[in-house]
């Protein structure tokens, strides 16, 4: 199991999320990547985190994960992307903004 990111407790939620993104990008451990992506997915379900996730371009991280060889990472990415797409289409529960090219395609 991956260790919690080393974050100063005074940096707040943005700092914690940044540490997760950095850990995902820098770690070689597939287990750590799975845990971090799952944690980021959990944060993405709370609309109060959207501004931070947008700022950190977490949606791009999920899109990039679709091309991973690790099936678990792909499944996590698909689950979050589908949740956000459903929220965007139905207008409920909030969603992270999809890149404009995907939004245009989804609405056609």
Helices and strands as residue ranges (DSSP letters): H 12-26, H 30-44, G 47-49, H 50-55, H 58-65, H 71-90, H 100-107
